[in-house]
């Protein structure tokens, strides 16, 4: 039986592995479908401490992985397909066949950004398409970008980008903003932001990177029209979905699906809101607010420390 199982290989999972391994727990980390996690969908990381010249995300994740490996972490390639958290030892199955058991599990499965589903989004992923303005906005200083969405997140992203960019289009599917009143006023009063109400994105255009977007105005109506805008970057702000469905039978989640933790710790709660002793969450799977690599790494540290303290009580 393994002392600590870690599910997920992003900044939270790797950091948890570093701390758990240095505490001599010889953790097993199950890497999941996307080695390095959601961070690897961006182009360059400039806001993670320790990389003054920036770093490519795959390089950064490899650095974290090697650091965890140095202290004794064992890595398992594959996807967790089933868990049983009803009693200890907790059971985790990889690809339905390999069974791992442990009295302590750290869940670091992250959250995936929602995309529009356009083929051109995939074509330009990492080359002008982003789901994180805070992560990638700096690369578009004094350029023109578009943000898709009409809620608070979209308005916040648009305001953030307006502080960096020459112009920001906010593409809104409906004829109104869903954001709070104060966020609406900030956006509508910002001279750098142009709100395109009742517009949907048809496709992104460009050669090696995003150079424009084709939009459709009032789709299906008598005055339907196609419009092209020249842009350098295209930001999605239509939400994230945490990768937590696998644990829904056993653990408490909020309305959006984010795992709930107890107090200031990373200790998970069961569906009846009692403490799920020995099960911890870290990173974006339990964080609907920040979604930053440095925050995820910090919560991975906390989860490993919490797990170490828990194991010492057994």
C-alpha positions as CSV (number, residue, x, y, z in Angstrom):
1,X,0.0,0.0,0.0
2,X,1.2,3.5,-0.8
3,X,1.5,6.2,1.8
4,X,0.3,9.0,-0.3
5,X,-1.4,8.9,-3.7
6,X,-1.5,12.1,-5.8
7,X,-3.9,12.4,-8.7
8,X,-2.9,15.1,-11.3
9,X,0.4,16.5,-12.7
10,X,0.0,20.2,-12.8
11,X,1.8,22.7,-10.5
12,X,-0.4,21.6,-7.5
13,X,0.3,17.9,-8.0
14,X,4.0,18.2,-8.6
15,X,4.4,20.6,-5.6
16,X,2.5,18.2,-3.4
17,X,4.8,15.4,-4.6
18,X,7.9,17.5,-3.8
19,X,6.7,18.1,-0.2
20,X,5.4,14.6,0.4
21,X,8.6,13.0,-1.0
22,X,10.8,15.3,1.2
23,X,8.7,14.1,4.2
24,X,9.8,10.6,3.3
25,X,6.3,9.4,2.2
26,X,7.5,8.1,-1.2
27,X,4.3,9.4,-3.0
28,X,2.9,7.9,-6.1
29,X,1.7,10.5,-8.6
30,X,-0.8,9.5,-11.3
31,X,-0.1,11.9,-14.2
32,X,-3.5,11.9,-15.9
33,X,-4.4,12.8,-19.5
34,X,-2.5,16.1,-19.8
35,X,1.0,15.9,-18.5
36,X,1.7,19.2,-16.8
37,X,-1.9,20.2,-16.6
38,X,-3.8,23.2,-17.9
39,X,-0.7,25.4,-17.8
40,X,0.8,23.7,-20.8
41,X,-1.9,25.2,-23.0
42,X,-0.3,28.6,-22.7
43,X,2.7,29.8,-24.7
44,X,5.1,31.2,-22.0
45,X,5.0,31.6,-18.3
46,X,6.4,35.0,-17.0
47,X,4.6,35.3,-13.6
48,X,6.0,32.3,-11.8
49,X,8.7,33.2,-9.3
50,X,12.2,32.0,-10.1
51,X,12.1,32.5,-13.8
52,X,13.2,36.1,-14.4
53,X,13.3,35.7,-18.2
54,X,10.1,33.7,-18.4
55,X,9.9,29.9,-19.2
56,X,8.1,27.7,-21.6
57,X,5.3,25.8,-19.7
58,X,6.6,22.4,-20.7
59,X,10.1,23.3,-19.4
60,X,8.7,24.5,-16.1
61,X,6.5,21.4,-15.6
62,X,9.5,19.3,-16.4
63,X,11.6,21.2,-13.8
64,X,8.9,20.5,-11.2
65,X,8.6,16.9,-12.2
66,X,12.4,16.3,-12.0
67,X,12.5,18.0,-8.6
68,X,9.7,15.7,-7.3
69,X,11.5,12.6,-8.8
70,X,14.8,13.6,-7.2
71,X,13.2,13.2,-3.7
72,X,11.6,9.8,-4.5
73,X,8.3,10.4,-6.2
74,X,7.1,7.5,-8.4
75,X,5.2,8.4,-11.5
76,X,2.4,6.4,-13.1
77,X,1.3,7.2,-16.6
78,X,-2.5,6.9,-17.2
79,X,-5.9,8.2,-16.3
80,X,-7.8,7.5,-13.1
81,X,-11.1,5.9,-14.2
82,X,-12.6,4.9,-10.9
83,X,-12.2,5.6,-7.2
84,X,-13.7,4.1,-4.0
85,X,-13.4,6.6,-1.1
86,X,-16.1,4.8,1.0
87,X,-13.5,3.4,3.5
88,X,-9.8,3.2,4.1
89,X,-7.6,2.2,2.5
90,X,-8.9,4.4,-0.3
91,X,-8.9,2.7,-3.8
92,X,-7.9,4.3,-7.1
93,X,-8.0,2.5,-10.4
94,X,-5.9,3.6,-13.4
95,X,-7.3,2.7,-16.8
96,X,-9.8,0.3,-15.0
97,X,-7.1,-2.3,-14.4
98,X,-4.3,-1.0,-12.1
99,X,-5.4,-0.7,-8.5
100,X,-3.6,1.6,-6.0
101,X,-4.5,1.9,-2.3
102,X,-3.6,4.5,0.2
103,X,-4.8,6.0,3.5
104,X,-4.0,9.5,2.1
105,X,-5.0,10.9,-1.3
106,X,-4.3,14.3,-2.8
107,X,-6.6,15.3,-5.7
108,X,-5.0,17.8,-8.0
109,X,-7.1,17.2,-11.2
110,X,-7.4,20.9,-12.2
111,X,-10.2,22.7,-14.1
112,X,-10.5,22.9,-17.9
113,X,-11.5,26.1,-19.6
114,X,-14.6,26.1,-21.7
115,X,-14.1,26.8,-25.4
116,X,-16.6,27.6,-28.1
117,X,-15.8,24.4,-30.0
118,X,-14.5,26.1,-33.2
119,X,-11.9,24.2,-35.3
120,X,-9.9,27.4,-35.6
121,X,-9.7,27.6,-31.8
122,X,-7.7,24.4,-31.9
123,X,-5.6,25.6,-34.8
124,X,-4.5,28.7,-33.0
125,X,-4.3,27.2,-29.4
126,X,-1.2,28.8,-27.9
127,X,-0.8,31.1,-30.9
128,X,-3.3,33.8,-30.1
129,X,-6.0,31.8,-28.3
130,X,-6.0,31.9,-24.5
131,X,-8.3,31.2,-21.6
132,X,-6.3,33.3,-19.1
133,X,-5.8,37.0,-19.5
134,X,-3.8,37.3,-16.3
135,X,-1.4,34.6,-17.6
136,X,-1.1,35.8,-21.2
137,X,-2.2,39.4,-21.4
138,X,1.3,40.7,-21.1
139,X,2.2,39.3,-24.5
140,X,-0.4,41.6,-26.1
141,X,0.8,45.0,-24.8
142,X,-0.3,47.8,-27.1
143,X,-2.1,45.3,-29.4
144,X,-5.8,44.6,-30.1
145,X,-7.5,41.7,-28.6
146,X,-11.0,40.2,-28.2
147,X,-12.6,38.7,-25.1
148,X,-15.6,36.4,-25.4
149,X,-18.2,36.4,-22.6
150,X,-20.7,38.6,-20.8
151,X,-20.3,37.7,-17.1
152,X,-18.2,39.1,-14.3
153,X,-15.2,37.1,-15.4
154,X,-15.3,38.4,-19.0
155,X,-15.7,42.0,-17.8
156,X,-12.8,41.5,-15.3
157,X,-10.6,40.1,-18.1
158,X,-11.6,42.9,-20.5
159,X,-10.7,45.5,-17.8
160,X,-7.4,43.8,-17.1
161,X,-6.5,43.7,-20.8
162,X,-7.5,47.3,-21.3
163,X,-4.7,48.2,-18.9
164,X,-2.2,46.6,-21.3
165,X,-3.7,46.7,-24.8
166,X,-4.5,49.3,-27.3
167,X,-8.0,48.1,-27.8
168,X,-10.3,45.4,-26.4
169,X,-13.4,44.0,-28.1
170,X,-15.9,42.3,-25.8
171,X,-17.9,39.8,-27.8
172,X,-21.3,39.2,-26.1
173,X,-23.8,36.7,-27.4
174,X,-26.8,38.4,-25.8
175,X,-28.0,42.0,-26.0
176,X,-27.0,42.6,-22.4
177,X,-24.1,41.9,-19.9
178,X,-24.7,39.4,-17.2
179,X,-22.0,40.9,-15.0
180,X,-22.7,42.8,-11.8
181,X,-23.8,46.4,-12.2
182,X,-20.5,47.9,-11.1
183,X,-18.5,45.7,-13.6
184,X,-20.9,46.7,-16.4
185,X,-20.4,50.3,-15.8
186,X,-16.6,50.0,-15.6
187,X,-16.6,48.2,-19.0
188,X,-19.0,50.4,-20.7
189,X,-17.2,53.6,-19.5
190,X,-13.8,52.3,-20.5
191,X,-12.7,54.1,-23.8
192,X,-10.5,51.2,-24.8
193,X,-13.3,48.6,-24.6
194,X,-15.8,48.2,-27.4
195,X,-18.7,45.9,-26.5
196,X,-20.2,43.9,-29.4
197,X,-23.6,42.9,-28.3
198,X,-25.5,40.0,-30.1
199,X,-22.4,38.8,-31.8
200,X,-21.2,35.2,-32.1
201,X,-17.8,34.1,-33.3
202,X,-17.8,32.1,-36.6
203,X,-14.1,31.5,-36.9
204,X,-10.6,32.9,-36.2
205,X,-8.4,33.8,-39.1
206,X,-4.7,34.1,-39.7
207,X,-1.7,32.2,-41.0
208,X,0.8,31.3,-38.2
209,X,-1.1,33.1,-35.5
210,X,-4.4,34.8,-34.9
211,X,-4.9,37.9,-37.0
212,X,-8.6,38.3,-37.0
213,X,-12.1,36.9,-36.2
214,X,-15.3,36.6,-38.3
215,X,-18.4,37.4,-36.3
216,X,-22.0,37.1,-37.0
217,X,-24.4,39.7,-35.8
218,X,-28.0,38.7,-34.7
219,X,-27.8,35.2,-36.1
220,X,-31.0,34.1,-37.6
221,X,-32.7,37.5,-37.6
222,X,-33.7,39.6,-40.6
223,X,-30.8,42.0,-40.1
224,X,-28.2,39.2,-39.7
225,X,-24.7,40.4,-40.8
226,X,-21.2,39.1,-40.9
227,X,-18.4,41.3,-39.5
228,X,-14.7,40.9,-39.5
229,X,-12.4,42.4,-36.8
230,X,-8.6,42.5,-36.9
231,X,-7.2,41.2,-33.6
232,X,-3.9,39.8,-32.3
233,X,-5.3,37.8,-29.4
234,X,-8.6,35.9,-28.6
235,X,-9.4,35.3,-25.0
236,X,-12.1,32.9,-23.8
237,X,-13.9,34.0,-20.6
238,X,-17.0,31.7,-20.6
239,X,-16.1,29.7,-17.6
240,X,-14.2,26.6,-16.4
241,X,-15.4,23.2,-15.4
242,X,-13.4,21.5,-12.6
243,X,-12.4,17.9,-13.3
244,X,-14.1,16.5,-10.3
245,X,-17.0,14.4,-11.6
246,X,-15.1,11.2,-10.8
247,X,-15.3,12.1,-7.1
248,X,-19.0,13.3,-7.0
249,X,-20.3,10.1,-5.3
250,X,-18.0,10.6,-2.3
251,X,-17.0,14.2,-1.9
252,X,-18.8,17.5,-1.5
253,X,-18.7,20.0,-4.4
254,X,-20.2,23.4,-4.9
255,X,-22.8,24.2,-7.6
256,X,-20.1,24.6,-10.2
257,X,-18.4,21.3,-9.3
258,X,-15.4,22.6,-7.3
259,X,-14.4,20.4,-4.4
260,X,-15.2,21.8,-1.0
261,X,-12.5,21.9,1.7
262,X,-12.6,22.3,5.4
263,X,-11.6,25.7,6.9
264,X,-8.2,26.9,6.0
265,X,-6.9,23.3,5.3
266,X,-7.0,21.4,2.0
267,X,-9.0,18.6,3.7
268,X,-11.9,17.6,1.6
269,X,-15.5,17.3,2.8
270,X,-17.8,14.3,2.2
271,X,-21.1,14.7,0.5
272,X,-22.8,15.1,3.9
273,X,-20.3,17.9,4.8
274,X,-18.4,15.7,7.3
275,X,-14.6,15.6,7.0
276,X,-13.2,13.2,4.5
277,X,-10.3,12.1,6.7
278,X,-7.2,11.5,4.6
279,X,-8.5,13.0,1.3
280,X,-7.2,16.4,0.3
281,X,-7.6,18.7,-2.7
282,X,-5.2,21.2,-4.3
283,X,-5.1,23.5,-7.2
284,X,-7.9,24.6,-9.6
285,X,-10.1,21.6,-8.8
286,X,-11.0,23.4,-5.6
287,X,-10.2,27.0,-6.5
288,X,-12.9,28.9,-8.6
289,X,-11.3,32.2,-8.0
290,X,-7.6,32.6,-8.7
291,X,-6.6,29.9,-11.2
292,X,-2.9,30.8,-11.1
293,X,0.0,28.4,-11.2
294,X,1.6,29.9,-8.1
295,X,-1.6,29.6,-6.1
296,X,-2.0,26.0,-7.2
297,X,1.5,25.3,-6.2
298,X,1.0,26.8,-2.8
299,X,-2.2,24.7,-2.2
300,X,-0.2,21.6,-3.3
301,X,2.3,22.4,-0.5
302,X,-0.5,22.9,2.0
303,X,-2.2,19.6,0.9
304,X,1.1,17.7,1.4
305,X,1.7,19.2,4.8
306,X,-1.9,18.4,5.8
307,X,-1.5,14.8,4.6
308,X,1.8,14.4,6.5
309,X,0.1,15.6,9.7
310,X,-2.8,13.3,9.1
311,X,-0.6,10.2,8.5
312,X,1.2,10.9,11.8
313,X,-2.1,10.5,13.7
314,X,-2.7,6.9,12.4
